[in-house]
Amino acid sequence: MSRYLKLWTGIGLYVLVSGAACGESQKDPPVLSQASPQQAAQMNPECRPIPVDGGGEGGEGGEEGAGSGRPAVVLSPEQRFQDRQILIDFADQVVIPAYEQLAADTQALSQAIQAFVQDPNSQTLQAARQAWSVARLTWEESEAFAFGPAASLGLDADLDEWPLNEVEVLEVLNSGDPLTPETVAELESGQKGFHAVAFLLFGVDNNKSLQDFTERDREYLAALGPVLADTAEKLLKSWTEGVQGLPAFREEWVKAGEGSKSYLTLQAAAEEIAQGILSMLDELGKVKIGEAFARQNPFLLESRFAHHSLPEFQANLRSVQYAYLGGFRDRKGRGLSQFVRDINPNLDSQIQSELQAAAVALQGIPDPIEKSLCDANARGSITAAMEKIEDAFDNFAREVVPLLQQ
């Protein structure tokens, strides 16, 4: 598929343009979105990890045109979306709890990194890697709602720009420049986010030994930890308190249709949730899994350094479920599911079943996917997962989004 970039024109507003229009590298081979595994294997017969140019931010699925079909049901005025409590619960039971957990987990990661830097041994290294995994999954569980300040303030990119061009990280390591939280905070997004930390902690192919860490590696890690934690804290505060002179985004969100500058109607805010769900499903199936599978190139997997991509794909699917149901992890609230259920209980059941089927299909892929991606025995399970994700995307776009556009 073509890669699309979200250009944010204001909080809650964006346009979609092709990556080429933004100067995206044209050196990569064309994406074989329609290629069979056999065709892909011919392109890359050894399933070699092929380096790719970095700089593309995750969450950039091509959801253009989604939901533009004729609605299956024409709603009466009383049935049209007008449930402000769904928006309130989305903020208070989904987004803010997710960002609170992310802030706590990245702080714990920063502390674990400092412990390793101060006393580098196998136990402190394993603790730092485990803390990275915990924080990483929390972030991936929030990606279906990475709009608003996450996008408009560049916080998503600062946390999670990918695919990482490790050459840019090596440039920092080899520069001799001072590495402090203050200097690292000024680096490019790809040189200071989760993936830069993973490259330093795990190595190119999850193969970095304790003896491989240089003093400069540890110096860089020590500066990265606080910067990552600070970015996560800023993301939380952007919703709860306001940052950079902007009001708390929660207040802008819950006032949709009543003074909000970003969401002139309740329906516009509800559709933002729906488009976040579609974008996540599209990116997950066609980009995160699909591009790597089509090219038979493990280097296109998002968390290849740590061999952590498959658990993150599963977390991405959970983020969609949280957004639809209205609660993060064990939190409970009113979600879009309630709106759909009130109109068509069978449709709501079908949407939930399709999301669960996609989750089960992802669990059927042998882990780590960095090893199973090119295994002929795993092709069926990977293809099945992509198909289930596409089914969920298609039905949500066709049946749910038009309900919110009336």
Buried (B, 14 or more C-beta within 10 A) or exposed (E): BEBBBBEBEEBBBBEBBEBEEEEBEEEBEEBBEEBEBEEBBEBBEEBEBBBBEBBBBBBBBBBEEBBEEEBEEEBEEEBBBBBBEBBBBBBBBBBBBBBBBBBBBBBBBBBBBBBBBEEBEEEBBEBBBEBBBBBBBBBBBBBBBBBBBBBBBBBBBBBBBBBBBBEBBEBBBEEEEEBEBEEBBEBBBBBBBBBBBBBBBBBEBBEBEEEEBEEBBBBBBBBBBBBBBBBBBBBBBBBBEBBEEBEBBBBBBBBBBEEBEBBBBBBBBBBBBBBBBBBBBBBBBBBBBBBBBBBBBBBBBBBBBBBBBBBBBBBBBBBBBBBBBBBBEEBEBBBBBBBBBEBBEEBBEBBBEBBBBBBEBBEEBBBBBBBBBBEEEBBEBBBBBBBBBBBBBBBBBBBBBBBBBB
